[in-house]
Amino acid sequence: MPREITVRQLIHQLRAVDPDLPAYFAVNPDWPQAHHIGRVIEINGPDGTVYLAENGQEGVLPAEVRAQLDWANV
């Protein structure tokens, strides 16, 4: 997976999942935690960017998620 993805690529990936499921960030393979997604900020201009803000921690990622991210043995 590329280091950066576009909003279009993110939307494409999200269309493949149930839109009513909760969504979390999976962060840091050394300390695998799930984080709530907060605000979405768009910075306009020639180098425009979209940022998804973290909005609190949910807890440790389930083993199944760590395995699918190849974080199981970290």
N, CA, C and O atoms as CSV, one atom per row, in Angstrom:
chain,resi,resn,atom,element,x,y,z
A,1,MET,N,N,0.844,-1.180,0.000
A,1,MET,CA,C,0.000,0.000,0.000
A,1,MET,C,C,0.885,1.236,0.000
A,1,MET,O,O,1.868,1.294,0.739
A,2,PRO,N,N,0.548,2.229,-0.822
A,2,PRO,CA,C,1.373,3.436,-0.856
A,2,PRO,C,C,1.325,4.168,0.480
A,2,PRO,O,O,0.367,4.032,1.241
A,3,ARG,N,N,2.346,4.926,0.746
A,3,ARG,CA,C,2.417,5.692,1.999
A,3,ARG,C,C,1.315,6.734,2.061
A,3,ARG,O,O,0.721,6.943,3.119
A,4,GLU,N,N,1.037,7.386,0.954
A,4,GLU,CA,C,-0.046,8.361,0.883
A,4,GLU,C,C,-1.152,7.814,0.000
A,4,GLU,O,O,-0.886,7.168,-1.013
A,5,ILE,N,N,-2.402,8.076,0.389
A,5,ILE,CA,C,-3.523,7.751,-0.472
A,5,ILE,C,C,-4.346,9.014,-0.656
A,5,ILE,O,O,-4.312,9.917,0.180
A,6,THR,N,N,-5.071,9.069,-1.733
A,6,THR,CA,C,-5.928,10.226,-1.999
A,6,THR,C,C,-7.286,10.015,-1.336
A,6,THR,O,O,-7.625,8.901,-0.935
A,7,VAL,N,N,-8.049,11.084,-1.225
A,7,VAL,CA,C,-9.408,10.987,-0.713
A,7,VAL,C,C,-10.213,10.034,-1.592
A,7,VAL,O,O,-10.999,9.239,-1.078
A,8,ARG,N,N,-10.028,10.103,-2.908
A,8,ARG,CA,C,-10.726,9.199,-3.832
A,8,ARG,C,C,-10.415,7.743,-3.497
A,8,ARG,O,O,-11.324,6.914,-3.459
A,9,GLN,N,N,-9.139,7.418,-3.254
A,9,GLN,CA,C,-8.760,6.051,-2.917
A,9,GLN,C,C,-9.354,5.623,-1.577
A,9,GLN,O,O,-9.782,4.478,-1.429
A,10,LEU,N,N,-9.384,6.526,-0.603
A,10,LEU,CA,C,-9.978,6.220,0.697
A,10,LEU,C,C,-11.472,5.945,0.564
A,10,LEU,O,O,-11.982,4.985,1.141
A,11,ILE,N,N,-12.171,6.787,-0.194
A,11,ILE,CA,C,-13.608,6.579,-0.423
A,11,ILE,C,C,-13.835,5.243,-1.116
A,11,ILE,O,O,-14.751,4.507,-0.750
A,12,HIS,N,N,-13.014,4.920,-2.110
A,12,HIS,CA,C,-13.142,3.648,-2.823
A,12,HIS,C,C,-13.017,2.468,-1.849
A,12,HIS,O,O,-13.805,1.524,-1.914
A,13,GLN,N,N,-12.039,2.522,-0.959
A,13,GLN,CA,C,-11.858,1.444,0.011
A,13,GLN,C,C,-13.033,1.370,0.989
A,13,GLN,O,O,-13.474,0.279,1.349
A,14,LEU,N,N,-13.534,2.519,1.413
A,14,LEU,CA,C,-14.634,2.544,2.378
A,14,LEU,C,C,-15.953,2.056,1.773
A,14,LEU,O,O,-16.817,1.562,2.497
A,15,ARG,N,N,-16.114,2.188,0.466
A,15,ARG,CA,C,-17.347,1.712,-0.179
A,15,ARG,C,C,-17.502,0.205,-0.092
A,15,ARG,O,O,-18.606,-0.310,-0.265
A,16,ALA,N,N,-16.425,-0.507,0.171
A,16,ALA,CA,C,-16.457,-1.966,0.228
A,16,ALA,C,C,-16.914,-2.494,1.591
A,16,ALA,O,O,-17.067,-3.703,1.761
A,17,VAL,N,N,-17.132,-1.603,2.560
A,17,VAL,CA,C,-17.518,-2.042,3.902
A,17,VAL,C,C,-18.890,-1.494,4.274
A,17,VAL,O,O,-19.384,-0.550,3.656
A,18,ASP,N,N,-19.496,-2.096,5.288
A,18,ASP,CA,C,-20.807,-1.688,5.793
A,18,ASP,C,C,-20.731,-0.242,6.293
A,18,ASP,O,O,-19.960,0.043,7.209
A,19,PRO,N,N,-21.513,0.679,5.714
A,19,PRO,CA,C,-21.418,2.093,6.099
A,19,PRO,C,C,-21.941,2.385,7.498
A,19,PRO,O,O,-21.739,3.489,8.003
A,20,ASP,N,N,-22.607,1.431,8.138
A,20,ASP,CA,C,-23.135,1.648,9.484
A,20,ASP,C,C,-22.202,1.145,10.586
A,20,ASP,O,O,-22.520,1.279,11.767
A,21,LEU,N,N,-21.055,0.569,10.216
A,21,LEU,CA,C,-20.100,0.096,11.212
A,21,LEU,C,C,-19.306,1.259,11.786
A,21,LEU,O,O,-19.070,2.238,11.079
A,22,PRO,N,N,-18.881,1.181,13.063
A,22,PRO,CA,C,-17.998,2.219,13.603
A,22,PRO,C,C,-16.643,2.150,12.913
A,22,PRO,O,O,-16.229,1.081,12.465
A,23,ALA,N,N,-15.952,3.278,12.824
A,23,ALA,CA,C,-14.638,3.340,12.184
A,23,ALA,C,C,-13.609,3.850,13.184
A,23,ALA,O,O,-13.886,4.773,13.951
A,24,TYR,N,N,-12.423,3.251,13.177
A,24,TYR,CA,C,-11.329,3.641,14.062
A,24,TYR,C,C,-10.044,3.729,13.264
A,24,TYR,O,O,-9.921,3.127,12.197
A,25,PHE,N,N,-9.084,4.486,13.791
A,25,PHE,CA,C,-7.706,4.422,13.308
A,25,PHE,C,C,-7.032,3.262,14.016
A,25,PHE,O,O,-7.245,3.065,15.212
A,26,ALA,N,N,-6.232,2.501,13.309
A,26,ALA,CA,C,-5.338,1.524,13.925
A,26,ALA,C,C,-3.955,2.173,13.932
A,26,ALA,O,O,-3.409,2.508,12.881
A,27,VAL,N,N,-3.398,2.345,15.130
A,27,VAL,CA,C,-2.186,3.157,15.260
A,27,VAL,C,C,-1.064,2.382,15.939
A,27,VAL,O,O,-1.285,1.685,16.930
A,28,ASN,N,N,0.138,2.512,15.395
A,28,ASN,CA,C,1.394,2.123,16.014
A,28,ASN,C,C,1.514,0.621,16.281
A,28,ASN,O,O,0.965,0.131,17.268
A,29,PRO,N,N,2.219,-0.115,15.425
A,29,PRO,CA,C,2.367,-1.557,15.628
A,29,PRO,C,C,3.087,-1.916,16.927
A,29,PRO,O,O,2.909,-3.022,17.438
A,30,ASP,N,N,3.897,-1.003,17.470
A,30,ASP,CA,C,4.584,-1.285,18.734
A,30,ASP,C,C,3.660,-1.156,19.945
A,30,ASP,O,O,3.924,-1.739,20.997
A,31,TRP,N,N,2.602,-0.410,19.798
A,31,TRP,CA,C,1.605,-0.216,20.861
A,31,TRP,C,C,0.255,-0.160,20.165
A,31,TRP,O,O,-0.341,0.914,20.078
A,32,PRO,N,N,-0.253,-1.309,19.656
A,32,PRO,CA,C,-1.400,-1.324,18.747
A,32,PRO,C,C,-2.717,-0.931,19.421
A,32,PRO,O,O,-3.330,-1.722,20.138
A,33,GLN,N,N,-3.121,0.281,19.176
A,33,GLN,CA,C,-4.325,0.831,19.770
A,33,GLN,C,C,-5.325,1.228,18.687
A,33,GLN,O,O,-4.957,1.492,17.542
A,34,ALA,N,N,-6.585,1.263,19.075
A,34,ALA,CA,C,-7.649,1.775,18.207
A,34,ALA,C,C,-7.999,3.175,18.699
A,34,ALA,O,O,-8.167,3.392,19.899
A,35,HIS,N,N,-8.107,4.118,17.778
A,35,HIS,CA,C,-8.429,5.498,18.121
A,35,HIS,C,C,-9.689,5.932,17.373
A,35,HIS,O,O,-9.897,5.565,16.217
A,36,HIS,N,N,-10.520,6.713,18.047
A,36,HIS,CA,C,-11.707,7.279,17.409
A,36,HIS,C,C,-11.279,8.316,16.373
A,36,HIS,O,O,-10.274,9.004,16.552
A,37,ILE,N,N,-12.039,8.421,15.304
A,37,ILE,CA,C,-11.795,9.430,14.272
A,37,ILE,C,C,-12.617,10.659,14.615
A,37,ILE,O,O,-13.806,10.555,14.915
A,38,GLY,N,N,-11.986,11.813,14.570
A,38,GLY,CA,C,-12.662,13.061,14.901
A,38,GLY,C,C,-12.973,13.884,13.664
A,38,GLY,O,O,-13.516,13.388,12.677
A,39,ARG,N,N,-12.615,15.146,13.747
A,39,ARG,CA,C,-12.939,16.079,12.671
A,39,ARG,C,C,-12.127,15.810,11.413
A,39,ARG,O,O,-11.042,15.231,11.463
A,40,VAL,N,N,-12.676,16.240,10.289
A,40,VAL,CA,C,-12.007,16.183,8.993
A,40,VAL,C,C,-11.714,17.616,8.587
A,40,VAL,O,O,-12.623,18.443,8.509
A,41,ILE,N,N,-10.447,17.910,8.330
A,41,ILE,CA,C,-10.008,19.266,7.991
A,41,ILE,C,C,-9.413,19.250,6.583
A,41,ILE,O,O,-8.589,18.399,6.251
A,42,GLU,N,N,-9.846,20.205,5.768
A,42,GLU,CA,C,-9.291,20.342,4.415
A,42,GLU,C,C,-8.491,21.632,4.340
A,42,GLU,O,O,-8.991,22.703,4.685
A,43,ILE,N,N,-7.244,21.526,3.887
A,43,ILE,CA,C,-6.390,22.681,3.659
A,43,ILE,C,C,-6.350,22.910,2.151
A,43,ILE,O,O,-5.880,22.051,1.405
A,44,ASN,N,N,-6.833,24.050,1.705
A,44,ASN,CA,C,-6.886,24.361,0.271
A,44,ASN,C,C,-5.578,24.965,-0.201
A,44,ASN,O,O,-4.732,25.353,0.605
A,45,GLY,N,N,-5.423,25.041,-1.499
A,45,GLY,CA,C,-4.241,25.637,-2.094
A,45,GLY,C,C,-3.535,24.650,-2.987
A,45,GLY,O,O,-4.012,23.533,-3.187
A,46,PRO,N,N,-2.383,25.058,-3.536
A,46,PRO,CA,C,-1.671,24.199,-4.481
A,46,PRO,C,C,-1.220,22.872,-3.866
A,46,PRO,O,O,-1.118,21.868,-4.571
A,47,ASP,N,N,-0.952,22.861,-2.573
A,47,ASP,CA,C,-0.550,21.633,-1.886
A,47,ASP,C,C,-1.650,21.186,-0.928
A,47,ASP,O,O,-1.364,20.744,0.185
A,48,GLY,N,N,-2.909,21.300,-1.358
A,48,GLY,CA,C,-4.042,20.968,-0.511
A,48,GLY,C,C,-3.941,19.573,0.085
A,48,GLY,O,O,-3.400,18.652,-0.527
A,49,THR,N,N,-4.469,19.441,1.278
A,49,THR,CA,C,-4.396,18.187,2.016
A,49,THR,C,C,-5.641,18.040,2.877
A,49,THR,O,O,-6.239,19.038,3.280
A,50,VAL,N,N,-6.031,16.811,3.161
A,50,VAL,CA,C,-7.123,16.523,4.095
A,50,VAL,C,C,-6.526,15.819,5.307
A,50,VAL,O,O,-5.709,14.910,5.166
A,51,TYR,N,N,-6.939,16.245,6.496
A,51,TYR,CA,C,-6.481,15.633,7.744
A,51,TYR,C,C,-7.670,15.046,8.487
A,51,TYR,O,O,-8.723,15.676,8.584
A,52,LEU,N,N,-7.499,13.837,9.010
A,52,LEU,CA,C,-8.490,13.201,9.865
A,52,LEU,C,C,-7.949,13.280,11.286
A,52,LEU,O,O,-6.890,12.725,11.578
A,53,ALA,N,N,-8.661,13.957,12.162
A,53,ALA,CA,C,-8.186,14.158,13.525
A,53,ALA,C,C,-8.507,12.960,14.407
A,53,ALA,O,O,-9.554,12.329,14.257
A,54,GLU,N,N,-7.611,12.655,15.316
A,54,GLU,CA,C,-7.823,11.631,16.331
A,54,GLU,C,C,-8.728,12.219,17.406
A,54,GLU,O,O,-8.606,13.397,17.743
A,55,ASN,N,N,-9.632,11.409,17.947
A,55,ASN,CA,C,-10.622,11.918,18.901
A,55,ASN,C,C,-10.757,10.987,20.110
A,55,ASN,O,O,-11.867,10.680,20.545
A,56,GLY,N,N,-9.637,10.549,20.638
A,56,GLY,CA,C,-9.658,9.693,21.816
A,56,GLY,C,C,-9.348,8.244,21.486
A,56,GLY,O,O,-9.491,7.795,20.349
A,57,GLN,N,N,-8.924,7.536,22.504
A,57,GLN,CA,C,-8.500,6.151,22.349
A,57,GLN,C,C,-9.598,5.196,22.775
A,57,GLN,O,O,-10.273,5.422,23.780
A,58,GLU,N,N,-9.778,4.125,22.010
A,58,GLU,CA,C,-10.778,3.104,22.304
A,58,GLU,C,C,-10.179,1.949,23.097
A,58,GLU,O,O,-10.830,1.412,23.992
A,59,GLY,N,N,-8.967,1.569,22.785
A,59,GLY,CA,C,-8.328,0.450,23.486
A,59,GLY,C,C,-7.415,-0.327,22.564
A,59,GLY,O,O,-7.138,0.096,21.442
A,60,VAL,N,N,-6.950,-1.464,23.045
A,60,VAL,CA,C,-6.025,-2.314,22.287
A,60,VAL,C,C,-6.744,-2.915,21.085
A,60,VAL,O,O,-7.898,-3.333,21.179
A,61,LEU,N,N,-6.041,-2.951,19.951
A,61,LEU,CA,C,-6.608,-3.572,18.753
A,61,LEU,C,C,-6.822,-5.065,18.978
A,61,LEU,O,O,-5.980,-5.716,19.596
A,62,PRO,N,N,-7.925,-5.618,18.491
A,62,PRO,CA,C,-8.134,-7.061,18.586
A,62,PRO,C,C,-7.042,-7.824,17.834
A,62,PRO,O,O,-6.479,-7.320,16.862
A,63,ALA,N,N,-6.753,-9.034,18.290
A,63,ALA,CA,C,-5.713,-9.863,17.672
A,63,ALA,C,C,-5.958,-10.059,16.179
A,63,ALA,O,O,-5.006,-10.058,15.399
A,64,GLU,N,N,-7.220,-10.227,15.765
A,64,GLU,CA,C,-7.540,-10.422,14.349
A,64,GLU,C,C,-7.116,-9.210,13.514
A,64,GLU,O,O,-6.608,-9.368,12.405
A,65,VAL,N,N,-7.324,-8.014,14.043
A,65,VAL,CA,C,-6.936,-6.796,13.332
A,65,VAL,C,C,-5.419,-6.711,13.241
A,65,VAL,O,O,-4.877,-6.410,12.178
A,66,ARG,N,N,-4.732,-6.974,14.348
A,66,ARG,CA,C,-3.264,-6.939,14.337
A,66,ARG,C,C,-2.717,-7.946,13.334
A,66,ARG,O,O,-1.744,-7.653,12.639
A,67,ALA,N,N,-3.322,-9.127,13.244
A,67,ALA,CA,C,-2.873,-10.138,12.297
A,67,ALA,C,C,-3.061,-9.672,10.856
A,67,ALA,O,O,-2.166,-9.845,10.028
A,68,GLN,N,N,-4.215,-9.084,10.551
A,68,GLN,CA,C,-4.469,-8.624,9.174
A,68,GLN,C,C,-3.550,-7.461,8.791
A,68,GLN,O,O,-3.263,-7.269,7.609
A,69,LEU,N,N,-3.083,-6.680,9.777
A,69,LEU,CA,C,-2.149,-5.584,9.520
A,69,LEU,C,C,-0.688,-6.057,9.562
A,69,LEU,O,O,0.228,-5.253,9.388
A,70,ASP,N,N,-0.473,-7.351,9.789
A,70,ASP,CA,C,0.869,-7.913,9.989
A,70,ASP,C,C,1.563,-7.294,11.185
A,70,ASP,O,O,2.782,-7.126,11.185
A,71,TRP,N,N,0.786,-6.953,12.208
A,71,TRP,CA,C,1.328,-6.420,13.454
A,71,TRP,C,C,1.298,-7.472,14.557
A,71,TRP,O,O,1.605,-7.156,15.707
A,72,ALA,N,N,0.940,-8.703,14.241
A,72,ALA,CA,C,0.733,-9.746,15.251
A,72,ALA,C,C,2.021,-10.104,15.989
A,72,ALA,O,O,1.975,-10.445,17.170
A,73,ASN,N,N,3.156,-10.032,15.320
A,73,ASN,CA,C,4.405,-10.453,15.944
A,73,ASN,C,C,5.296,-9.305,16.345
A,73,ASN,O,O,6.479,-9.496,16.627
A,74,VAL,N,N,4.738,-8.117,16.371
A,74,VAL,CA,C,5.553,-6.946,16.727
A,74,VAL,C,C,5.587,-6.809,18.221
A,74,VAL,O,O,6.218,-5.889,18.743
